[in-house]
Amino acid sequence: MVLEATMIVVDNSESSRNGDYVPSRWEAQADAVNFIFSAKTQANPESSVGLMSMGGKGPEVLVTLTTDFGKVLDGLHRTKIRGSTHLATGIQVAGLALKHRQNQAQRKRIIVFTCSPVHEDEKSLVKLAKRMKKNNISIDFIAFGDLDPENTQKLEAFNENVKGGDGSHLAIIPPGPSLLSDTLLSTPILSGDGVAPRGGENGADGGGESGGGAFEFGVDPSTDPELALALRMSMEEEKARQEKESKVKGETAKEPGLEGIPEEGGESQPLLDQNGEASGSGSGSAPAPEVKKEKEDDDKMDTA
């Protein structure tokens, strides 16, 4: 479970109004942001996610790094579709936001959605990619919408120069009947976060394997993240309880038992002797008559 601080950059330019992705390019992005947030925070609860836009007059930080999903939803609702994109400036602003993260142990990652033409030239993008790599920032691109060869060539050049130890990925997703978030599951961007594929993915269109069987606990974390988290916590608590019980049993087995400790007076004696009378313990029944005899002698001496 990687501890990460992730800034998600959405494309809110006029190109995001197009409806070639279900239900539209902007709504497809919003659904994918939803899913990425759930995947990152479920992979590690201490990971944080921020949100910013790069359309309009310039990039805007909508939500700083947070673990509160409500803030991310609010940021998406406040975003206006307008203008054109500012890709290079948006990446630089996202890098500054990651620099001021509270937990410096978090790895830095930027996920950029782009569905409009890339106006920056390839040379400036390569230079920016090398600078991001020097600052140990991983950058993932989710390219959809305008996928002309010039755009993809620029993004591929950026990706080749930004790749580092933590991995930077480029996912090119053409239009299709599937949701953008569903298609992301088969890309390295989310496959490294332990996210189970949704039902029907990877050829499981029929048979008993499709549906809920493809998910951990049979629950899709993207549709009901609270239930999936509760089931996972319950499983971890049960596992901890079982480990505690097995540890207690192991310690009990090591303690010496009472079976080998002999009773007082040597060997154990039966409750009744051969004559059916109670048997004495330890000292035996023989001394009793002697005590009685001594008492009789004392009485005779007093009489005399």
Secondary structure, 3 states (H helix, E strand, C coil): CCCEEEEEEECCCHHHHCCCCCCCHHHHHHHHHHHHHHHHHHHCCCCEEEEEECCECCCEEEEEEECCHHHHHHHHHHCCCCECCCHHHHHHHHHHHHHCCCCCCCEEEEEEEECCCCCCCHHHHHHHHHHHHHCCEEEEEEECCCCCHHHHHHHHHHHHHHCCCCCCCEEECCCCCCCHHHHHCCCHHHHCCCCCCCCCHHHCCCCCCCHHHHCHHHCCCCCCHHHHHHHHHHHHHHHHHHHHHHHHHHHHHHCCCCCCCCCCCCCCCCCECCCCCECCCCCCCCHHHHHHHHHHHHHHHHHC
